[in-house]
Amino acid sequence: MKKKLFIFSNESINSLDGKFYCDNIDLKTTPEGLNKKFEVNLFGRKSNIHRSHEIKIKNTKIFNNIFSYISSVIATTKEKDAKYLIISISPYTFIISVFLRFFGKKPIVYLRSDGFGEYKAIFGKIGPLIYYFIFSITCSISNLISCRDYILKGKKGKIINPSQLDSNWLRQPKNIDVKNFKLLYVGRMKIEKGIFSLFNLIKNKKDISLTVVGSEKKEVSNYTSQSNVKILQTQASKLKLIKHYDDHNIFVLPSYTEGHPMVVLEALARRRPVIVFEDIQHIIGNKKGIFVSKRNFINFFGTLNSIKKNYKKIQKDMKKNKLPTNKEFIEKFVKYIDDFN
């Protein structure tokens, strides 16, 4: 008989005709992968906006407010032999971790990104102080799994390599020429993601176009006045998303902070060179095909031209990358969850 695994998330989940949907693909694939070993019960925040990815977890619950959420969290503590996994630290999940510990349960917290950087981008100088408070308390009462060692800030924890890659992603990519720069960004349209600074960077540049995949419906019409920017909603179809990568020649991740961005792995799998800015150059590691630019047009345009000049050689070097797969990620995640008592 499978052990129960309760997964608590701050992500927004929409319900429609008895099915559940989210925008963050990781909130779909990770619980579904873990459900093969555990009896997963997924908890999240209720959204009235239709989301893109159907979550195929039978035991999914969503809540309108923190009070109903916490009430259901407390009810789960009656389970004698269950595991408790919290995805990311936020004010919501911080409160959840405190209640779980109060009722005698030690949760596992999965850290996917650097909250210090995210809170600074959103709230300014006070942001890291807010995050330090909830981070310190949460870590002191939890077991930790992180996608990067530096995200742990010296705390003890296990390291994992998240990935969405499967045989579809790793098949032979489409060949493409680099006449004009056809840039792609896949992700949320949030301040901390740096997407608005990228809009300004390429404004009125006729030989540079940018496609954004990952907008909520209400955002699509907000930035279409910029003639070289096309904004599309989150893509639920894996094969259509792969086609977006294949139809563009350079991927740009303009984020101010990142932990282990899976979109970079996707771009590398499709052998599309990646540009990041200095804020997140730590993500490169030993991977081939990632280039660092300063956040100004002169340097950015120079990086684009350097990639264009050496495009075929760069793609050849990218074949040497050993990229983690989703299967490997889930197997290690299961092991780590089992390891914690």
Secondary structure as the mmCIF struct_conf table of DSSP 4:
data_model
#
loop_
_struct_conf.conf_type_id
_struct_conf.id
_struct_conf.beg_label_comp_id
_struct_conf.beg_label_asym_id
_struct_conf.beg_label_seq_id
_struct_conf.end_label_comp_id
_struct_conf.end_label_asym_id
_struct_conf.end_label_seq_id
HELX_LH_PP_P HELX_LH_PP_P1 LYS A 2 LYS A 3
STRN STRN1 LYS A 4 LEU A 16
TURN_TY1_P TURN_TY1_P1 ASP A 17 GLY A 18
STRN STRN2 LYS A 19 CYS A 22
BEND BEND1 ASP A 23 ASP A 23
HELX_RH_AL_P HELX_RH_AL_P1 ILE A 25 LEU A 34
TURN_TY1_P TURN_TY1_P2 ASN A 35 LYS A 37
BEND BEND2 PHE A 38 PHE A 38
STRN STRN3 GLU A 39 SER A 47
BEND BEND3 ASN A 48 ILE A 49
HELX_LH_PP_P HELX_LH_PP_P2 HIS A 50 ARG A 51
BEND BEND4 SER A 52 SER A 52
STRN STRN4 HIS A 53 ILE A 55
BEND BEND5 LYS A 58 LYS A 58
STRN STRN5 ASN A 59 PHE A 63
BEND BEND6 ASN A 64 ASN A 65
HELX_RH_AL_P HELX_RH_AL_P2 ILE A 66 THR A 76
TURN_TY1_P TURN_TY1_P3 THR A 77 LYS A 78
BEND BEND7 LYS A 80 ASP A 81
STRN STRN6 LYS A 83 ILE A 87
BEND BEND8 SER A 88 SER A 88
HELX_RH_AL_P HELX_RH_AL_P3 PRO A 91 PHE A 102
TURN_TY1_P TURN_TY1_P4 PHE A 103 GLY A 104
STRN STRN7 ILE A 108 LEU A 111
BEND BEND9 SER A 113 SER A 113
HELX_RH_AL_P HELX_RH_AL_P4 GLY A 115 PHE A 123
HELX_RH_3T_P HELX_RH_3T_P1 GLY A 124 ILE A 126
HELX_RH_AL_P HELX_RH_AL_P5 GLY A 127 SER A 140
TURN_TY1_P TURN_TY1_P5 ILE A 141 ILE A 141
BEND BEND10 SER A 142 SER A 142
STRN STRN8 ASN A 143 SER A 146
BEND BEND11 CYS A 147 ARG A 148
TURN_TY1_P TURN_TY1_P6 ASP A 149 ASP A 149
HELX_RH_3T_P HELX_RH_3T_P2 TYR A 150 LEU A 152
TURN_TY1_P TURN_TY1_P7 LYS A 153 GLY A 154
STRN STRN9 LYS A 158 ILE A 159
TURN_TY1_P TURN_TY1_P8 SER A 167 LEU A 170
BEND BEND12 ARG A 171 ARG A 171
HELX_LH_PP_P HELX_LH_PP_P3 GLN A 172 ASN A 175
BEND BEND13 LYS A 179 ASN A 180
STRN STRN10 PHE A 181 VAL A 186
BEND BEND14 GLY A 187 GLY A 187
HELX_RH_3T_P HELX_RH_3T_P3 ILE A 191 LYS A 193
TURN_TY1_P TURN_TY1_P9 GLY A 194 GLY A 194
HELX_RH_AL_P HELX_RH_AL_P6 ILE A 195 LEU A 201
TURN_TY1_P TURN_TY1_P10 ILE A 202 ASN A 204
TURN_TY1_P TURN_TY1_P11 LYS A 206 ASP A 207
STRN STRN11 ILE A 208 SER A 215
HELX_RH_3T_P HELX_RH_3T_P4 LYS A 217 ASN A 222
BEND BEND15 TYR A 223 TYR A 223
TURN_TY1_P TURN_TY1_P12 THR A 224 SER A 225
BEND BEND16 GLN A 226 GLN A 226
TURN_TY1_P TURN_TY1_P13 SER A 227 ASN A 228
STRN STRN12 VAL A 229 GLN A 233
HELX_LH_PP_P HELX_LH_PP_P4 THR A 234 GLN A 235
HELX_RH_AL_P HELX_RH_AL_P7 LYS A 238 ASP A 246
TURN_TY1_P TURN_TY1_P14 ASP A 247 ASP A 247
BEND BEND17 ASN A 249 ASN A 249
STRN STRN13 ILE A 250 LEU A 253
BEND BEND18 TYR A 256 TYR A 256
BEND BEND19 GLY A 259 HIS A 260
HELX_RH_AL_P HELX_RH_AL_P8 MET A 262 ALA A 269
TURN_TY1_P TURN_TY1_P15 ARG A 270 ARG A 271
STRN STRN14 VAL A 274 PHE A 277
HELX_RH_3T_P HELX_RH_3T_P5 GLU A 278 ILE A 283
TURN_TY1_P TURN_TY1_P16 GLY A 285 ASN A 286
TURN_TY1_P TURN_TY1_P17 LYS A 288 GLY A 289
STRN STRN15 ILE A 290 SER A 293
BEND BEND20 ARG A 295 ASN A 296
HELX_RH_AL_P HELX_RH_AL_P9 PHE A 297 LYS A 309
TURN_TY1_P TURN_TY1_P18 ASN A 310 ASN A 310
HELX_RH_AL_P HELX_RH_AL_P10 TYR A 311 MET A 318
TURN_TY1_P TURN_TY1_P19 LYS A 319 LYS A 320
HELX_RH_AL_P HELX_RH_AL_P11 ASN A 326 ASP A 339
#
